[in-house]
Amino acid sequence: MRTLAARGWNPPGIRATVHPSWARRSIRGLIALLALAALPAAAHAQDIGVRAFLGANQVGVGRQFVLNVEVTGTQQVDGQPELPVMDDFADYLGSGSSSSFQMVNGRTTVSVTYQYRFLALAEGTFEIGPVSVSVGGVSRQTEPVSLVVSDAPPPPGAGAGAGDPADGIGPDDLFVETTVSKTRTFENDPVTVEYRIFTRVNVDSYSITTLPQAAGFWTEELEQPEAPQVERVVRDGVEYLTATIRRVALFPTGAGSRTLDPLTIEAQVRVPDRTPTGLDPFGDFFGRSSLFDRRVPVAAASQPVTIEVLRPPAEGRPASFSGHVGTLDIATSTDRAEVAVNEAVTFRVDFTGTGNLRVLPPPEVTFPVEFEAFPPETRDRIAVSGGNLSGTRGYDYVLIPRVPGSLTIPAVEISYFDAATGAYRTERSQPLEVTVTGDAAGADVPGAVPSAVESLREEIRFIHTEPPAFRRTDIPLHRTAGFWVILLLPVAALGGATVLRRHRDRIEGDVAYARVRRAGRMARKRLARARSLASGDPRAFYAEVAGALEGLLADRLNIAEAGLVREDAGRLAAERGVSQATLDRLFACLDDCDRQRFAPRGTEREAPERVLERAAALMGDLAKELSS
């Protein structure tokens, strides 16, 4: 009986009992068993290791390398590892992580590996310092690793990271090349820089990860087509696909040796992922497109380019030299040849030519003392064309003559350097005569001037010198209309709030009432959405118009829009007072929308504005007849 009771079976009227000493021994054994089971786990928890290693110990300049940080014994890491500073020789591209779980001879091993992709920028041997990893609040550090960066490709067996020769992609398979229009130029003389990608591997996409820091240059982006124009070229007997990925015009702002940093990209390259037997049922025998291809990130960078910038020669430099390099023409004009004293006249100076017109300073003009001159306003009409800037930069001076007579605006002179001929050139305008009429006595009276000169008279309001007249009234306050308006205003507000609250309660509790109240607003919203689709996909446009009409009818009749049967809807609408003529127009419009939605491309369609007008008229008629 004790045995059955110990197994959990108690016959009626018999009580199962367990001796206290046996219970104590069982508890002690259980505690000991748990302690023994925890010892290996505790010992294993202390067995945490971190190490750093490179996917490739030697890479070429402009190639990608991978720094791996492996943590074994746990997958619970306190945040990301802290990497040392590598800005001097590497550019960060991106990161990823992977976890592993292994069981060998009853022992479980877990680990997590962080992969950091970099682009090698400088040649030399570099030490990558310790990486700090925090696990359970305890910081651990890896041993330093060495990286060799050279112009030559890595030797066989040196190891490879993603996108290195281990993936079948070498430095000659994908690279970026920089082409400059000249490597020796003058200040402000434009240099056209073109970056091209060359590839003989299957590139799915690419992105520019680092733009060059063009220190010492004014940069103007040159227009590029939305889709790069791909060409086939043969270099050293090897065929490449190439495309221009960026074009800029650089205007040196100072003399000296200037270096353009590399432009870096990351391309997603399709690499065949072979089965162990080398046979892929979804590929062909030549290793082309396969269902099991994988994409690997491959980084590439252009080589740095050095440009020597010279100052224009000091010999023969005119005093009126503006610093401009290129070509210039000058034209001056006034908006009127005859003005009255204290009236404004606008003097315009236009410089037309090529070069960096955006930094062309205003000319130095010595106006006659009879003019009051104001700082000029700038006008630009400049565009990028053929790797250079061209257009017009204008300056508008507001002049106010203070005395009558014939006044002369002197000629404007400017000099520039023509880099094509290596010579200075000077342009000079013609003097302009302005006839000023009126009396000099009115010189102190402000006149009408442009927006650049504000009239003082318009800024000061008239000051009343006499006090206003006051009128005595004997009407008691409680007999005025304003008193009763203010007194009854809270009562009216309370009544309005009560009505609004009842309306909201009914909308929340009565679905049919809510649909009727919101039907018109929802239909107008859908019609407005259809209007925005009029210039796009015609199928979406006609679907939205039909949805607006069907939704309005369904909401006003309180029937489901989905699966709307026209016969039933027409019968219910007729019972609610909708005329047969309106129903015929409605169903004809819906039929037209369905026909146009599924018509083949190229079919002549009714003008969208006409369709919207028909739909809006139908919505108005339906709302009017259903409300009557």
C-alpha positions in Angstrom: 0.0 0.0 0.0 2.9 2.4 0.7 4.3 1.7 -2.8 1.0 2.6 -4.4 0.7 5.7 -2.3 4.2 6.8 -3.2 3.2 6.6 -6.8 0.3 8.9 -6.3 -2.6 6.5 -6.0 -4.6 6.8 -2.7 -7.4 4.2 -2.1 -10.5 5.6 -0.4 -10.1 5.9 3.3 -6.3 5.2 3.3 -3.9 8.1 3.9 -0.5 8.0 2.2 2.5 8.9 4.4 6.2 9.6 3.7 8.8 9.3 6.4 10.5 12.7 7.2 14.0 11.3 7.1 13.4 10.0 3.5 12.1 13.5 2.5 15.2 15.2 3.9 17.5 12.8 2.1 15.7 13.4 -1.2 16.0 17.1 -0.9 19.7 16.9 -0.1 20.3 14.6 -3.1 18.4 17.0 -5.4 20.5 20.0 -4.2 23.7 18.0 -4.8 22.6 17.0 -8.2 21.8 20.6 -9.2 25.1 21.8 -7.9 27.0 19.1 -9.9 25.1 20.0 -13.0 25.9 23.7 -12.5 29.6 23.2 -12.1 30.4 22.5 -15.8 28.1 25.3 -16.9 29.8 27.7 -14.5 33.2 26.6 -15.6 32.1 27.0 -19.2 30.6 30.4 -18.5 34.1 31.6 -17.5 35.6 30.2 -20.7 35.0 33.4 -22.8 37.5 34.4 -25.3 37.9 37.2 -27.8 40.2 37.5 -30.8 40.6 39.7 -33.9 41.8 38.5 -37.3 41.9 39.8 -40.8 40.2 38.2 -43.8 43.3 39.3 -45.8 46.6 40.2 -44.2 47.8 41.9 -47.4 45.6 44.0 -49.7 46.2 46.6 -52.4 45.5 50.3 -52.2 41.9 50.9 -53.0 40.8 47.4 -52.1 38.6 46.1 -49.4 39.6 44.2 -46.3 37.6 42.7 -43.5 38.4 42.9 -39.8 36.8 40.0 -37.9 36.1 40.2 -34.1 35.2 36.8 -32.7 33.7 36.2 -29.2 33.5 32.6 -28.0 31.7 31.2 -25.0 28.7 33.5 -25.3 26.5 35.3 -27.7 25.4 38.0 -25.2 27.8 40.9 -25.8 27.3 44.3 -24.1 26.9 46.5 -27.2 29.2 46.6 -30.2 32.9 46.1 -29.9 35.0 49.3 -29.8 37.3 49.6 -32.7 40.6 51.5 -32.8 41.0 54.6 -34.9 42.1 53.7 -38.5 41.2 56.9 -40.3 44.8 57.4 -41.4 44.9 54.3 -43.7 41.3 52.9 -44.0 37.8 54.1 -44.7 34.9 52.4 -43.0 32.3 50.8 -45.3 29.9 48.7 -43.3 29.5 45.9 -40.8 27.7 42.6 -40.2 27.5 39.8 -37.7 27.0 36.1 -37.5 26.4 33.5 -34.8 27.4 29.8 -34.5 26.4 26.9 -32.3 28.3 23.7 -32.2 28.2 20.5 -30.1 31.2 18.2 -30.1 31.5 15.2 -27.8 28.8 16.5 -25.6 30.4 19.9 -25.2 28.5 23.0 -26.5 30.3 25.9 -28.1 28.7 29.2 -29.0 30.3 32.2 -30.6 29.4 35.5 -32.4 31.6 37.1 -35.0 31.4 40.8 -36.0 32.7 41.6 -39.5 33.8 45.2 -40.3 34.5 46.1 -43.9 37.2 48.8 -44.7 38.8 50.2 -47.7 42.6 50.5 -47.8 43.6 54.1 -48.6 47.4 54.4 -48.0 50.4 52.2 -48.7 52.4 50.8 -45.9 52.4 48.4 -42.9 49.9 49.2 -40.3 49.1 47.8 -36.8 45.4 47.6 -36.0 45.3 48.1 -32.2 43.3 46.1 -29.7 39.6 45.8 -30.0 37.6 46.2 -26.8 34.7 43.9 -26.1 32.4 44.0 -23.0 30.8 40.8 -21.9 28.8 40.7 -18.6 30.2 44.1 -17.6 33.8 42.9 -18.0 35.9 44.5 -20.7 38.2 42.2 -22.7 40.7 43.2 -25.4 42.0 41.4 -28.5 45.6 41.2 -29.6 46.8 43.7 -32.2 46.9 42.5 -35.9 49.1 43.8 -38.8 47.9 44.8 -42.2 50.1 45.3 -45.3 48.8 47.7 -47.9 50.7 47.8 -51.2 50.1 48.8 -54.8 50.7 45.2 -55.9 47.9 42.6 -55.5 48.1 40.2 -52.5 50.2 37.0 -53.1 48.5 33.6 -53.4 47.6 32.2 -50.0 47.5 35.6 -48.3 43.9 35.1 -47.4 40.9 37.1 -48.8 37.9 38.8 -47.5 34.5 39.4 -49.2 35.1 40.6 -52.7 38.8 39.6 -52.7 40.3 36.9 -55.0 38.7 34.1 -52.9 35.4 35.1 -54.5 37.1 35.1 -57.9 37.2 39.0 -58.0 40.6 40.6 -58.3 41.7 44.2 -58.5 41.6 44.1 -62.3 38.0 42.9 -62.3 36.4 46.0 -60.8 38.0 49.4 -60.3 37.3 53.1 -60.5 39.4 55.5 -62.6 39.8 59.3 -62.3 40.3 61.4 -65.4 41.2 65.1 -65.2 41.2 67.6 -68.1 44.6 68.9 -66.9 46.9 68.5 -64.0 48.5 72.0 -64.2 46.2 75.0 -64.2 45.7 78.6 -62.9 43.7 79.9 -60.0 39.9 79.9 -60.9 40.6 78.1 -64.1 38.2 75.1 -64.2 39.4 71.5 -64.2 36.9 68.8 -65.3 37.1 65.6 -63.3 35.4 62.4 -64.4 35.0 59.2 -62.4 34.4 56.0 -64.3 33.7 52.5 -63.2 35.3 49.6 -65.1 34.1 46.0 -64.6 34.2 42.6 -66.1 32.1 41.0 -63.4 28.3 41.0 -63.0 27.5 44.2 -61.0 23.9 44.3 -59.8 24.2 47.8 -58.2 26.6 50.2 -56.7 26.6 53.2 -54.4 29.2 56.0 -53.8 30.3 55.6 -50.2 32.8 58.4 -49.9 33.0 61.6 -52.0 36.4 63.2 -52.4 37.2 66.1 -50.1 38.1 68.8 -52.7 39.9 71.1 -50.3 41.1 74.2 -52.0 38.5 74.0 -54.8 35.1 75.5 -55.6 33.0 72.5 -56.8 30.3 72.5 -59.4 28.5 69.2 -60.1 28.1 68.6 -63.9 24.9 67.2 -65.2 24.6 63.4 -65.4 21.9 61.2 -67.0 19.7 59.4 -64.5 20.9 56.1 -65.8 24.6 55.7 -66.5 25.5 55.2 -70.2 27.3 51.8 -70.3 29.9 51.3 -72.9 32.2 48.4 -74.0 35.9 49.2 -74.1 39.0 47.0 -74.6 42.1 47.8 -72.4 45.3 45.7 -72.7 43.3 43.1 -74.6 40.6 42.8 -71.9 37.0 43.8 -72.5 35.3 45.9 -69.8 32.0 47.5 -69.3 32.4 51.1 -68.2 30.2 54.0 -67.2 30.7 57.5 -65.9 29.4 57.7 -62.3 30.3 61.4 -61.5 31.5 64.5 -63.3 32.5 67.7 -61.5 34.1 71.0 -62.5 36.7 72.2 -59.9 37.8 75.8 -59.7 41.0 76.2 -57.7 40.8 78.9 -55.1 44.5 79.2 -54.3 47.9 78.4 -55.6 49.9 75.3 -54.7 49.8 71.6 -55.0 46.3 70.2 -54.5 45.4 66.6 -54.0 42.0 65.1 -54.8 41.1 62.3 -52.3 39.9 59.0 -53.7 36.2 58.4 -54.5 35.1 55.1 -53.0 32.2 52.9 -54.1 30.7 49.6 -52.9 29.3 47.4 -55.6 27.0 44.4 -55.2 28.6 41.7 -57.4 26.8 38.5 -58.3 29.1 35.5 -57.7 28.3 31.9 -58.6 27.7 29.7 -55.6 28.6 26.2 -56.8 27.1 23.0 -55.4 29.6 20.5 -54.2 29.4 18.5 -57.4 29.7 21.6 -59.5 26.4 21.0 -61.1 23.6 23.6 -60.7 20.3 22.5 -62.4 19.3 26.2 -62.6 22.5 27.4 -64.3 24.2 26.6 -67.6 27.5 24.9 -68.4 29.2 28.2 -68.8 28.7 29.5 -65.3 26.3 32.2 -66.2 23.2 33.3 -64.4 22.1 30.9 -61.7 19.3 30.7 -59.2 21.9 30.0 -56.5 24.2 33.0 -57.3 25.0 35.1 -54.2 25.8 38.8 -54.0 29.0 39.9 -52.3 29.9 43.5 -51.5 33.1 44.7 -53.3 34.7 48.0 -52.6 36.8 50.0 -55.0 38.4 53.4 -54.9 40.0 55.7 -57.4 43.6 56.8 -57.1 44.4 60.2 -55.6 45.2 62.9 -58.2 47.5 65.8 -57.7 46.9 69.1 -59.5 49.4 71.9 -59.6 47.7 75.3 -59.3 49.6 78.4 -60.4 48.9 82.1 -59.8 48.4 84.3 -62.9 51.7 86.0 -63.7 52.5 89.2 -61.9 54.1 90.6 -65.0 51.7 92.7 -67.0 48.9 92.4 -64.3 46.6 95.5 -64.6 45.5 97.4 -61.5 41.8 96.6 -62.4 42.5 92.8 -62.3 39.5 91.2 -60.6 41.0 87.7 -60.1 38.7 86.3 -62.7 40.1 83.6 -65.1 38.1 82.9 -68.3 36.4 85.4 -70.6 34.3 88.5 -69.9 32.3 91.1 -71.7 30.9 94.2 -69.9 27.7 96.2 -70.5 26.2 99.1 -68.5 22.8 100.8 -68.7 20.3 102.8 -66.7 16.6 102.3 -66.5 15.9 105.9 -67.5 17.9 108.7 -69.1 16.0 111.6 -67.4 14.9 111.8 -63.8 13.9 114.4 -61.3 15.8 115.5 -58.3 15.5 113.0 -55.5 14.0 110.3 -57.8 15.9 107.0 -58.0 17.6 105.7 -61.1 19.0 102.2 -61.4 22.5 101.7 -62.9 23.1 98.2 -64.1 26.4 96.5 -64.8 26.3 93.1 -66.6 29.3 90.8 -66.9 28.9 88.0 -69.5 31.4 85.3 -70.1 32.8 82.0 -68.9 34.6 81.0 -65.7 33.6 81.1 -62.1 31.2 84.0 -62.4 29.7 83.2 -59.0 32.7 84.7 -57.1 33.1 87.7 -59.4 33.2 90.7 -57.0 31.2 93.9 -57.8 33.1 96.5 -59.8 34.7 99.5 -58.2 32.7 102.5 -59.6 33.4 106.1 -58.5 30.1 107.8 -58.8 29.8 111.7 -58.9 29.3 113.3 -55.5 25.9 114.6 -56.8 24.6 111.0 -56.6 23.8 109.2 -53.4 24.7 105.6 -54.1 23.5 102.4 -52.3 25.2 99.0 -52.2 24.4 96.9 -55.3 22.0 94.0 -55.6 23.3 90.9 -57.4 21.6 89.1 -60.3 22.8 85.7 -61.6 21.9 83.9 -64.7 24.7 81.2 -64.7 24.6 77.6 -65.9 27.0 74.7 -66.2 27.9 74.0 -69.8 30.7 71.9 -71.3 32.6 71.5 -68.0 32.6 75.2 -67.3 30.3 77.9 -65.9 28.9 80.5 -68.3 26.3 83.1 -68.2 25.8 86.6 -66.8 26.4 88.2 -63.4 24.8 91.6 -62.9 25.0 94.3 -60.3 22.2 96.9 -59.8 23.1 100.2 -58.1 20.3 102.5 -56.9 21.4 106.1 -57.4 19.5 109.2 -56.2 20.6 112.6 -57.7 20.5 115.5 -55.2 21.1 118.3 -57.7 19.8 119.1 -61.1 21.9 119.1 -64.3 23.6 116.7 -66.7 25.4 114.1 -64.6 27.9 111.6 -65.9 28.3 108.0 -64.6 31.9 107.1 -65.4 33.0 104.1 -67.4 33.5 100.8 -65.6 36.7 98.9 -66.2 37.6 95.3 -65.3 40.5 93.1 -66.2 40.7 89.3 -66.3 43.2 86.6 -67.2 42.6 84.5 -70.3 44.1 81.1 -69.5 43.8 79.9 -73.1 46.2 82.6 -74.3 48.1 83.2 -71.1 47.5 87.0 -71.3 45.5 89.7 -69.4 42.7 91.4 -71.1 40.8 94.6 -70.1 37.2 95.4 -70.8 35.8 99.0 -70.5 32.2 100.3 -70.8 31.1 103.6 -72.1 30.2 106.6 -69.8 26.5 107.2 -69.4 24.7 110.6 -69.2 21.8 111.2 -66.9 19.7 114.4 -67.1 18.4 115.5 -63.7 15.5 118.0 -63.7 13.9 119.9 -60.8 15.0 122.2 -58.0 17.9 121.5 -55.7 15.9 123.1 -52.9 13.8 120.0 -52.7 16.8 117.9 -52.0 15.9 117.2 -48.4 12.4 116.0 -49.3 12.2 112.2 -49.5 11.1 111.1 -52.9 9.8 107.9 -54.5 12.6 105.3 -54.5 12.8 101.6 -55.2 12.5 98.9 -52.6 16.2 99.4 -51.7 15.4 102.9 -50.3 12.4 103.2 -47.9 10.6 106.4 -47.5 10.8 107.9 -44.0 7.4 109.5 -44.5 5.7 106.2 -44.9 7.2 104.9 -41.6 5.9 107.6 -39.3 2.2 107.9 -38.5 0.4 111.3 -38.0 0.4 112.5 -34.4 -2.9 114.0 -33.2 -2.3 117.3 -31.5 -5.9 117.7 -30.1 -7.6 115.3 -27.6 -10.6 113.4 -29.0 -14.1 114.5 -28.2 -15.9 112.5 -25.5 -19.7 112.0 -25.5 -21.7 111.5 -22.3 -24.4 108.7 -22.3 -27.2 108.2 -19.8 -28.3 104.7 -21.0 -28.1 102.2 -18.1 -25.8 99.2 -18.8 -28.5 96.6 -18.4 -30.4 98.2 -21.3 -27.6 97.9 -23.8 -27.5 95.1 -26.4 -23.9 94.2 -25.5 -24.8 93.5 -21.9 -27.4 90.9 -22.9 -25.2 89.4 -25.5 -22.4 88.8 -23.0 -24.9 87.5 -20.4 -26.6 85.0 -22.8 -23.3 83.9 -24.5 -22.5 81.1 -21.9 -26.1 79.7 -22.2 -25.8 79.6 -26.0 -22.4 78.0 -25.8 -23.7 75.3 -23.4 -26.6 74.6 -25.7 -24.3 74.3 -28.7 -22.0 71.9 -26.8 -25.0 69.7 -25.9 -26.1 69.5 -29.5 -22.6 68.7 -30.6 -22.2 66.0 -28.0 -25.5 64.3 -29.0 -24.4 64.4 -32.6 -21.1 62.7 -31.8 -22.8 60.1 -29.6 -25.1 59.2 -32.4 -22.2 59.0 -34.9 -20.4 56.6 -32.5 -23.5 54.5 -31.8 -25.5 54.6 -35.1 -23.4 53.2 -38.0 -26.0 54.0 -40.6 -26.3 57.6 -39.4 -22.5 57.9 -39.4 -22.2 56.6 -42.9 -24.8 59.0 -44.2 -23.1 62.0 -42.5 -19.7 61.1 -43.8 -20.6 59.9 -47.2 -20.2 63.2 -49.0 -16.9 64.0 -47.4 -15.4 60.5 -48.1 -16.6 60.7 -51.8 -15.0 64.1 -52.3 -11.7 62.8 -50.8 -11.7 59.9 -53.2 -12.5 62.1 -56.1 -9.6 64.4 -55.1 -7.3 61.4 -55.0 -8.5 60.5 -58.5 -7.7 64.0 -59.7 -4.1 63.5 -58.5 -3.9 60.3 -60.5 -5.2 61.8 -63.7 -1.8 62.4 -65.2 -0.5 58.9 -64.1 -1.8 55.4 -64.5 -5.2 55.6 -66.2 -6.3 52.3 -64.6 -5.8 53.7 -61.1 -7.6 56.9 -62.1 -10.7 55.1 -63.3 -10.7 52.7 -60.4 -10.7 55.7 -57.9 -13.5 57.5 -59.8 -15.7 54.3 -59.7 -14.8 53.8 -56.1 -15.9 57.3 -55.2 -19.3 56.8 -56.8 -19.9 53.3 -55.5 -18.8 54.4 -52.0 -21.2 57.3 -52.0 -24.1 55.2 -53.1 -23.3 52.4 -50.6 -22.9 54.9 -47.6 -26.1 56.8 -48.4 -28.1 53.5 -48.7 -26.3 51.8 -45.8 -25.3 48.8 -47.8 -21.9 47.1 -48.1 -19.7 48.6 -50.9 -17.9 45.2 -51.4 -19.9 43.0 -53.7 -22.3 45.8 -54.5 -25.1 44.5 -56.8 -26.3 47.2 -59.1 -29.9 45.9 -59.4 -30.3 45.8 -55.7 -28.7 49.2 -55.3 -30.8 50.7 -58.0 -34.0 49.4 -56.5 -33.1 50.7 -53.0 -32.1 54.1 -54.5 -35.3 54.3 -56.5 -37.3 53.6 -53.3 -35.4 56.5 -51.6 -36.4 58.9 -54.4 -33.6 58.8 -56.9 -34.8 59.3 -60.4 -34.3 56.7 -63.1 -32.4 59.2 -65.3 -29.9 59.8 -62.5 -29.5 56.0 -62.0 -29.0 55.5 -65.8 -26.2 58.2 -65.8 -24.6 56.6 -62.7 -24.5 53.1 -64.1 -23.3 54.4 -67.5 -20.5 56.2 -65.8 -19.5 53.1 -63.8 -19.6 51.0 -67.0 -17.3 53.5 -68.8 -14.9 53.4 -65.9 -14.7 49.6 -66.0 -14.3 49.6 -69.7 -11.4 52.1 -69.6 -9.7 50.3 -66.7 -9.3 47.1 -68.6 -8.8 48.6 -72.1 -5.5 47.7 -73.7 -2.7 50.3 -73.7 -2.9 52.8 -76.5 -6.8 52.9 -76.4 -8.2 56.4 -76.9 -9.8 57.4 -73.6 -12.1 60.2 -72.5 -10.3 63.3 -71.1 -9.8 62.9 -67.3 -11.3 66.4 -66.7 -14.5 65.4 -68.4 -14.7 62.2 -66.4 -14.2 64.1 -63.2 -16.9 66.7 -64.2 -19.4 63.8 -64.8 -18.6 62.2 -61.5 -18.9 65.4 -59.5 -22.3 66.2 -61.1 -23.5 62.7 -60.4 -22.4 63.0 -56.7 -24.3 66.3 -56.4 -27.5 64.9 -57.9 -27.4 61.8 -55.8 -26.8 63.7 -52.6 -29.7 66.1 -53.5 -32.2 63.4 -54.4 -31.4 61.1 -51.5 -31.8 64.0 -49.0 -35.2 65.0 -50.3 
